Amino acid sequence: MSNRRVIVKNWYSVTKLNGSFVLADVKHDKDTGAVSYPTVAIYSSELKLISDLINLMVKRAIFLKRVNNTNELLKEINHCGELCQTAMNKINNVEG
């Protein structure tokens, strides 16, 4: 069983726990500097986790105005997909 936390874009964390994947926000307390990880969702499917994580990251990038046109959108989707693949490789290597 792994409970290693992998941070993605400093916005989300992914943990594998008892065969499930836990997606959490990364929250920083402005006063104390403490970091907390409130759970967003728990997934039994790696593919569903990756799909939702890419969606959440792209939506946030659009909200923050880091994506302003379709070319930037495609680049952001690809970048987020690569980040997810890297995160899953780290998590799954711990399991192996």
N, C-alpha and C positions, 0 to 999 in steps of 0.2 A: 504494500500500500504506500502510495506517495502522497505527501501533502506539500510538495514543493510549489511555491508560488512563482508564476512567471508574469511579469508586468509587461503590458502591451501599450505603447505610446504614452506611458505614464498616466493613462486614463482608466485602464481596466486591468484586472488581474485574472488569471486563470489558474485553477488548482485542480488536480485530479485526486479524488477522494473516494475510496471504495468502488472504483470502476466508473464513477460518474464525474462529470466535469462541472466545476463551480465557477461561474462568471461573477465577478464582483467589481464594483466601482473602486477607484483609488481616491480616498478622501484625505485631505490634509487639514488639520486643525490650525487655523491662522494664529491662535494665541499660544498654543503649546508646541506646535510643530509635530504633534503626534499624527501617525498615519493609521487610518482604519479602512477596512475592506467590507463594506456592506454588500451582501449577496444580491445580485440582480436576478439570477436564474440558475437552475441546476439542470444539466443535460445528460441524457444517457447516450446521445449520439454526438460524436465528434463533428460530423458534417453539419448538424443543426447548430451547434455552438459556433462554428466558424462562420456560417451564414449570418447568424444574428450579430456576431461580433463585427464582421465587415460592415453590415448595415448600420450598427450603432456608431462606428468610427467615421463612416462617410457622412452620416447625418450631422455629427458633431463638427466635422471639418466644414461642412456647408454653413452651419449655424455660426461658426467662428469666422466665416468669410475667407477661409483658406482655399476654397474651391469656388470659382466664379464662372466657369464655362464648361462645356462638355469635354473638351480636351483635358482640362484639369481634373474633371470628374473621373474620366477613364484612368488617368495616372494614379489618382487617389485610391480607386478601387483595386488596381493592381498592387499598389504599395501596401494597402491593408491586407490583401490576400497573402503577400509575401511575409508580412509581420505575423500573421496567424500561422502560417506554415512553420516559421521559425519557432514560434511559441510551442506549437504542438510537438515539434521535433524534440525540444528541450524536455517537455513533460513526458513524452513517451520513452525517451532515452533513460530517464530515471526509472521507469517501470521495467525496462529490459535489463 
